[in-house]
Amino acid sequence: MSSTPVRFATDRRCRVVTGRWISPFSGNVIQNASEADIDHVVPLKWAWDRGANHWSDANRERFANDPVNLLPVEASLNRSKGAKGPTEWLPPSGQCSYVARFSRIMKKYQLEPRPSETVWIQDFLQRCRS
């Protein structure tokens, strides 16, 4: 959500042109909407491979549109992340918050990470608490 009123391209209010978003991945302020993406913290493909493929269409839609799983971030960082989980990609800043949020979402939707991913996430969050 923008911290200032957004400006739309036309009166139809279909496409945002400007606003003010603070990227949790970098701490940078994004004002040009073309430089931002809405990131799925837990990527759709990652979730699919860890249990979402067994969900109903309604549950998949709920997951894809859950505001807790959506963050405005730099397009370049979102694209470098792709469908990777935290064992393969971390943001340049806010790593502990990112992994904690990822873990909460994973648990909320009862996703089944690989055993090595579970260990990695637990170890990472333990280091964050130290």
GROMACS elastic network, one bead per residue, 0.5 to 0.9 nm:
[ bonds ]
;  ai    aj funct       b0    kb
    1     4     6  0.87539   500
    1    19     6  0.89157   500
    1    20     6  0.83628   500
    1    21     6  0.68920   500
    1    71     6  0.84571   500
    1    72     6  0.75409   500
    2     5     6  0.67586   500
    2     6     6  0.67636   500
    2    19     6  0.56248   500
    2    21     6  0.50555   500
    2    22     6  0.82315   500
    2    31     6  0.89880   500
    2    72     6  0.88274   500
    3     6     6  0.86250   500
    3    19     6  0.73486   500
    3    20     6  0.54529   500
    3    21     6  0.62895   500
    3    22     6  0.83121   500
    4    19     6  0.59014   500
    4    20     6  0.56504   500
    4    21     6  0.83098   500
    5    18     6  0.85875   500
    5    19     6  0.61931   500
    5    20     6  0.79742   500
    6    16     6  0.65489   500
    6    17     6  0.73267   500
    6    18     6  0.55580   500
    6    20     6  0.75725   500
    7    10     6  0.87417   500
    7    13     6  0.85427   500
    7    15     6  0.86858   500
    7    16     6  0.58770   500
    7    17     6  0.56034   500
    7    18     6  0.51866   500
    7    19     6  0.64454   500
    8    11     6  0.70345   500
    8    12     6  0.81048   500
    8    13     6  0.54145   500
    8    14     6  0.70801   500
    8    15     6  0.55976   500
    8    17     6  0.52989   500
    8    18     6  0.71920   500
    9    12     6  0.81604   500
    9    13     6  0.69322   500
    9    14     6  0.74907   500
    9    15     6  0.56194   500
    9    16     6  0.60310   500
    9    17     6  0.56573   500
    9    18     6  0.87920   500
   10    13     6  0.57916   500
   10    14     6  0.73347   500
   10    15     6  0.74423   500
   10    16     6  0.87617   500
   11    14     6  0.81521   500
   12    15     6  0.82838   500
   13    16     6  0.72128   500
   16    19     6  0.77347   500
   16    32     6  0.89350   500
   16    33     6  0.63793   500
   16    34     6  0.86704   500
   17    31     6  0.85830   500
   17    32     6  0.63184   500
   17    33     6  0.52081   500
   17    34     6  0.70960   500
   18    30     6  0.87038   500
   18    31     6  0.54696   500
   18    33     6  0.52229   500
   18    34     6  0.82924   500
   19    30     6  0.76683   500
   19    31     6  0.50841   500
   19    32     6  0.67301   500
   19    33     6  0.68686   500
   20    29     6  0.66179   500
   20    30     6  0.57521   500
   20    32     6  0.78965   500
   20    33     6  0.85935   500
   21    28     6  0.83043   500
   21    29     6  0.56686   500
   21    30     6  0.50858   500
   21    31     6  0.64556   500
   21    33     6  0.88558   500
   21    36     6  0.85313   500
   21    72     6  0.67070   500
   21    73     6  0.79271   500
   22    25     6  0.87605   500
   22    26     6  0.82375   500
   22    27     6  0.58910   500
   22    28     6  0.56814   500
   22    30     6  0.61134   500
   22    31     6  0.88173   500
   22    72     6  0.75279   500
   22    73     6  0.75476   500
   23    26     6  0.56031   500
   23    27     6  0.51015   500
   23    28     6  0.54946   500
   23    29     6  0.63605   500
   23    30     6  0.70728   500
   23    36     6  0.87747   500
   23    71     6  0.77947   500
   23    72     6  0.60869   500
   23    74     6  0.66613   500
   24    27     6  0.54025   500
   24    28     6  0.78733   500
   24    71     6  0.77370   500
   24    72     6  0.79044   500
   24    73     6  0.68528   500
   24    91     6  0.84580   500
   24    93     6  0.74205   500
   24    94     6  0.63856   500
   24    97     6  0.87183   500
   24    98     6  0.81549   500
   25    28     6  0.81089   500
   25    73     6  0.65048   500
   25    74     6  0.79043   500
   25    77     6  0.77287   500
   25    90     6  0.85126   500
   25    91     6  0.50030   500
   25    92     6  0.61759   500
   25    93     6  0.54710   500
   25    94     6  0.60420   500
   25    95     6  0.77930   500
   25    98     6  0.79578   500
   26    29     6  0.87300   500
   26    73     6  0.81605   500
   26    74     6  0.82829   500
   26    77     6  0.88992   500
   26    91     6  0.70421   500
   26    92     6  0.59193   500
   26    93     6  0.51556   500
   26    94     6  0.72595   500
   27    93     6  0.72767   500
   27    94     6  0.82119   500
   28    73     6  0.88162   500
   28    74     6  0.84064   500
   30    33     6  0.73060   500
   30    35     6  0.70212   500
   30    36     6  0.68734   500
   30    72     6  0.88037   500
   30    73     6  0.79473   500
   30    74     6  0.73229   500
   31    34     6  0.88079   500
   31    35     6  0.79565   500
   31    36     6  0.84922   500
   32    35     6  0.56301   500
   32    36     6  0.72246   500
   33    36     6  0.52597   500
   33    37     6  0.79793   500
   34    37     6  0.78749   500
   34    75     6  0.80647   500
   35    73     6  0.84505   500
   35    74     6  0.59467   500
   35    75     6  0.55699   500
   35    76     6  0.79055   500
   36    72     6  0.63271   500
   36    73     6  0.54697   500
   36    76     6  0.81645   500
   36    78     6  0.86246   500
   37    71     6  0.81213   500
   37    72     6  0.57844   500
   37    73     6  0.55531   500
   37    74     6  0.60295   500
   37    76     6  0.83728   500
   37    77     6  0.88130   500
   37    78     6  0.66548   500
   37    79     6  0.85980   500
   38    70     6  0.60813   500
   38    71     6  0.53721   500
   38    73     6  0.62489   500
   38    74     6  0.85276   500
   38    75     6  0.80428   500
   38    78     6  0.79492   500
   39    42     6  0.84958   500
   39    43     6  0.78657   500
   39    69     6  0.77666   500
   39    70     6  0.54142   500
   39    71     6  0.51091   500
   39    72     6  0.61940   500
   39    73     6  0.65229   500
   39    74     6  0.89612   500
   39    75     6  0.85827   500
   39    78     6  0.60893   500
   40    43     6  0.50428   500
   40    44     6  0.70367   500
   40    64     6  0.74692   500
   40    65     6  0.88321   500
   40    68     6  0.89732   500
   40    69     6  0.53360   500
   40    71     6  0.67527   500
   40    78     6  0.87740   500
   41    44     6  0.89200   500
   41    68     6  0.83286   500
   41    69     6  0.51076   500
   41    70     6  0.61258   500
   41    71     6  0.70195   500
   41    85     6  0.85616   500
   41    98     6  0.77658   500
   41   101     6  0.77005   500
   41   102     6  0.61000   500
   41   105     6  0.82718   500
   42    45     6  0.85764   500
   42    46     6  0.67856   500
   42    47     6  0.66157   500
   42    69     6  0.65220   500
   42    70     6  0.87124   500
   42    83     6  0.81752   500
   42    84     6  0.84103   500
   42    85     6  0.69254   500
   42    86     6  0.89830   500
   42   101     6  0.89032   500
   42   102     6  0.59337   500
   42   103     6  0.87720   500
   42   105     6  0.71603   500
   42   106     6  0.73024   500
   43    46     6  0.51641   500
   43    47     6  0.61949   500
   43    48     6  0.85601   500
   43    64     6  0.87777   500
   43    69     6  0.87131   500
   43    82     6  0.75145   500
   43    83     6  0.51761   500
   43    84     6  0.69788   500
   43    85     6  0.73209   500
   44    47     6  0.51455   500
   44    48     6  0.60580   500
   44    49     6  0.87386   500
   44    52     6  0.82859   500
   44    60     6  0.88098   500
   44    63     6  0.84119   500
   44    64     6  0.69586   500
   44    83     6  0.71191   500
   45    49     6  0.62706   500
   45    50     6  0.86842   500
   45    52     6  0.87032   500
   45    83     6  0.57877   500
   45    84     6  0.84778   500
   46    49     6  0.53495   500
   46    50     6  0.64896   500
   46    52     6  0.87431   500
   46    83     6  0.57984   500
   46    84     6  0.66642   500
   46    85     6  0.67406   500
   47    50     6  0.50381   500
   47    51     6  0.62810   500
   47    52     6  0.54100   500
   47    53     6  0.79363   500
   47   106     6  0.81463   500
   47   111     6  0.66366   500
   47   112     6  0.84179   500
   47   113     6  0.86326   500
   48    51     6  0.56211   500
   48    54     6  0.81548   500
   48    55     6  0.89292   500
   48   111     6  0.88139   500
   49    52     6  0.68583   500
   49    53     6  0.68173   500
   49   112     6  0.87308   500
   49   113     6  0.87251   500
   50    53     6  0.76522   500
   50   111     6  0.55810   500
   50   113     6  0.57750   500
   50   114     6  0.77954   500
   51    54     6  0.57574   500
   51    55     6  0.72974   500
   51   110     6  0.78950   500
   51   111     6  0.54798   500
   51   112     6  0.61066   500
   51   113     6  0.86174   500
   52    55     6  0.51165   500
   52    56     6  0.84329   500
   52    59     6  0.84320   500
   52    60     6  0.67761   500
   52   109     6  0.84713   500
   52   110     6  0.89854   500
   52   111     6  0.71046   500
   53    56     6  0.83960   500
   53    60     6  0.84806   500
   55    58     6  0.79682   500
   55    59     6  0.59784   500
   55    60     6  0.62516   500
   56    59     6  0.52621   500
   56    60     6  0.63351   500
   56    61     6  0.86538   500
   57    60     6  0.51157   500
   57    61     6  0.61470   500
   57    62     6  0.86030   500
   58    61     6  0.51083   500
   58    62     6  0.61537   500
   58    63     6  0.86608   500
   59    63     6  0.61424   500
   59    64     6  0.85675   500
   59   109     6  0.89487   500
   60    63     6  0.51060   500
   60    64     6  0.61092   500
   60    65     6  0.86367   500
   61    64     6  0.50767   500
   61    65     6  0.61673   500
   61    66     6  0.83719   500
   62    65     6  0.53445   500
   62    66     6  0.57859   500
   63    66     6  0.51797   500
   63    67     6  0.88390   500
   63    69     6  0.75277   500
   63   109     6  0.76989   500
   64    67     6  0.87010   500
   64    69     6  0.75913   500
   64    70     6  0.83423   500
   65    68     6  0.86458   500
   65    69     6  0.75140   500
   65    70     6  0.74361   500
   66    69     6  0.54176   500
   66    70     6  0.66990   500
   67    70     6  0.50224   500
   67    71     6  0.77607   500
   68    71     6  0.78606   500
   68   101     6  0.82661   500
   68   105     6  0.75469   500
   69   101     6  0.82181   500
   69   102     6  0.80453   500
   69   105     6  0.68688   500
   72    75     6  0.87380   500
   73    76     6  0.84411   500
   73    77     6  0.70766   500
   73    78     6  0.66570   500
   74    77     6  0.53867   500
   74    78     6  0.63396   500
   74    79     6  0.86788   500
   75    78     6  0.51216   500
   75    79     6  0.60887   500
   75    80     6  0.85810   500
   76    79     6  0.52309   500
   76    80     6  0.62244   500
   76    81     6  0.86897   500
   77    80     6  0.50673   500
   77    81     6  0.62008   500
   77    82     6  0.87115   500
   77    91     6  0.75175   500
   77    92     6  0.89417   500
   78    81     6  0.50885   500
   78    82     6  0.62540   500
   79    82     6  0.50961   500
   79    83     6  0.88520   500
   80    84     6  0.89317   500
   80    89     6  0.83675   500
   81    84     6  0.56991   500
   81    85     6  0.80963   500
   81    88     6  0.84477   500
   81    89     6  0.60528   500
   81    90     6  0.78368   500
   81    91     6  0.83070   500
   82    85     6  0.88592   500
   82    89     6  0.89883   500
   84    87     6  0.77764   500
   84    88     6  0.57865   500
   84    89     6  0.60950   500
   85    88     6  0.56921   500
   85    89     6  0.61928   500
   85    90     6  0.81858   500
   85   102     6  0.84250   500
   85   117     6  0.86663   500
   86    89     6  0.50035   500
   86    90     6  0.56280   500
   86    91     6  0.89241   500
   86    95     6  0.89973   500
   86    98     6  0.83653   500
   86    99     6  0.65335   500
   86   102     6  0.79218   500
   86   117     6  0.83283   500
   86   120     6  0.87520   500
   86   121     6  0.76485   500
   87    90     6  0.76894   500
   87   117     6  0.65000   500
   87   120     6  0.68583   500
   87   121     6  0.75607   500
   90    93     6  0.81878   500
   90    94     6  0.88083   500
   90    95     6  0.61958   500
   90    98     6  0.78682   500
   90    99     6  0.82047   500
   91    94     6  0.68067   500
   91    95     6  0.59496   500
   91    98     6  0.77119   500
   92    95     6  0.71207   500
   93    96     6  0.85310   500
   93    98     6  0.88369   500
   94    97     6  0.54005   500
   94    98     6  0.60611   500
   94    99     6  0.87333   500
   95    99     6  0.61472   500
   95   100     6  0.84794   500
   95   128     6  0.88670   500
   96    99     6  0.53128   500
   96   100     6  0.60655   500
   96   101     6  0.85164   500
   96   124     6  0.77726   500
   96   125     6  0.66621   500
   96   127     6  0.88514   500
   96   128     6  0.58694   500
   96   129     6  0.88158   500
   97   100     6  0.51053   500
   97   101     6  0.60330   500
   97   102     6  0.84583   500
   97   128     6  0.89392   500
   98   101     6  0.51985   500
   98   102     6  0.60579   500
   98   103     6  0.85781   500
   99   103     6  0.60403   500
   99   104     6  0.86033   500
   99   121     6  0.71043   500
   99   124     6  0.79189   500
   99   125     6  0.72014   500
  100   103     6  0.50988   500
  100   104     6  0.62422   500
  100   105     6  0.87103   500
  100   121     6  0.84754   500
  100   125     6  0.68583   500
  101   104     6  0.51009   500
  101   105     6  0.62217   500
  101   106     6  0.85035   500
  102   105     6  0.52945   500
  102   106     6  0.61020   500
  102   107     6  0.87013   500
  103   106     6  0.50140   500
  103   107     6  0.62191   500
  103   108     6  0.85697   500
  103   121     6  0.75240   500
  103   122     6  0.89927   500
  104   107     6  0.51959   500
  104   108     6  0.60513   500
  104   109     6  0.87201   500
  105   109     6  0.62817   500
  105   110     6  0.83770   500
  105   111     6  0.85302   500
  106   109     6  0.54929   500
  106   110     6  0.59618   500
  106   111     6  0.51883   500
  106   112     6  0.77800   500
  106   113     6  0.82117   500
  107   111     6  0.63273   500
  107   112     6  0.85643   500
  108   111     6  0.79526   500
  112   115     6  0.86289   500
  112   118     6  0.87889   500
  113   116     6  0.80422   500
  113   117     6  0.59107   500
  113   118     6  0.61147   500
  114   117     6  0.51774   500
  114   118     6  0.63797   500
  114   119     6  0.88585   500
  115   118     6  0.51056   500
  115   119     6  0.63479   500
  115   120     6  0.86369   500
  116   119     6  0.52002   500
  116   120     6  0.61196   500
  116   121     6  0.86412   500
  117   120     6  0.50124   500
  117   121     6  0.60644   500
  117   122     6  0.85128   500
  118   121     6  0.52557   500
  118   122     6  0.61549   500
  118   123     6  0.85679   500
  119   122     6  0.51854   500
  119   123     6  0.60618   500
  119   124     6  0.84782   500
  120   123     6  0.51737   500
  120   124     6  0.60087   500
  120   125     6  0.85876   500
  121   124     6  0.50688   500
  121   125     6  0.61036   500
  121   126     6  0.84839   500
  122   125     6  0.52814   500
  122   126     6  0.61241   500
  122   127     6  0.87237   500
  123   126     6  0.50730   500
  123   127     6  0.63145   500
  123   128     6  0.87176   500
  124   127     6  0.51937   500
  124   128     6  0.63575   500
  124   129     6  0.88983   500
  125   129     6  0.63777   500
  125   130     6  0.88107   500
  126   129     6  0.51687   500
  126   130     6  0.64342   500
  127   130     6  0.50811   500
